[in-house]
Amino acid sequence: MPGTMTACRETPPPLLATFEDALAKLPDGYVDGYFDHRSWGVTVKRSQDGKRTWLYGEELGGTDIVSFNLYRLAGPGSTLKPCEMSTAKVIEFVLGFEPSTEKAAFGT
């Protein structure tokens, strides 16, 4: 259920719901985009049963990364598990990432 994540008790529920909504809007697979005026490549994978979402983002031409798993629990809520970074960094990235709307032109 959006709005309840056990891994980030200090984060207000409305922000967590906004985070989950933003994550749900990202497409499965790879997408280029921008965060903090920098180019990023992001891969999102969702389990077939919908209980786990994995995101790995990499700054293109840089060294920064974002990586986490979001687990939906049997009861209400979710558990956010950032990979060696803060919950705040993960939330800030997902809320601020803008997927590119441009399609690559091949053969031109």
N, C-alpha and C positions, 0 to 999 in steps of 0.2 A: 504494500500500500504506500503510495507516495507520501513523503513527509515524515517518515520515521526511519532513521538510520541509527543502528546501535553503535557504530564506530565514531560518531561525531555528535556526542551529547551536547557540546557547547554551541553547536550551530542551530539557529532558530528553525523550527519546522517549516515556515513559509519558504525559506531559502532552500531547504532540502527538497521540497516539492518542486520548486523552480528548477533545481538541479536535475531531478529525475525527468521532468518534462523536456528539458533541453537535451538530455542524453537520449531520450526516446525519439527525438526528431533527427538524430544523426543516422545516416544510412548504414546498413551493414556493408562490410567490406572497406575498401580503401577510398579515401577522399582527400584532396588537397584543400587547403584553406589558409586562413590567417588568424593569428592570435597575437595581440600586443604589437601590431604592425610588422609582424614577421611571418614568413611562409612556414607552414607546417604540413606534414603528411600524417594522416590519422587512419588507423584501422580499428574498426569496431566489429566484434564477433558476439553473437547472441546464441546461447544454447537452444536446442530445439524445443525444450520444455519451457523456455522463457525464464528460468530461474537464475541464470547467470549472464551478465554482460561484461565483456572484457574490452578495454580500450587501451591502445598503445599509440601515443603521438610522439612525433619526432620533429624537432625544428630543422627545416631544410637549410642546409648551409650553416648550421650552428651545432651546438652541443646539448641543448636542453631537450629533455624528454618528459612525458607524462604517461603514467601507466597505473592501471587499477583494475580490480574486479568489483562488481556490484552483485551481491547475492540477494535474491528475494527469498524471504523466510516463509516457512509454512504458515505462521500466524501473520499478524500485521507487521509491516515494516520491512526494512532492507538492511543489509550490512555492507558498508563500503570498506574495501580493503585496498588502500593505496600501496603501491610497490615502492618502498624506500623513499617516500616523500610525504609531505603533510596532506591531511584531508583538505585544508584550506587551498593548497595549490591545485589539487584535483578539481575542486568545486569552481574555483576561479577560471580554470582552463575551460571546462565544459560550458560554463556560462558565457565566456568571452570568445570561444572559437566560432569563426564564421566560415562555413564551407564555401568553396569557390563555386560560383554559378556558371563559370565559363567552361565550355567543353573544348577539349583539345582538338585542333584541326589536323587531321592526318593527311599526308600526301599533298599539302599545299605549300 
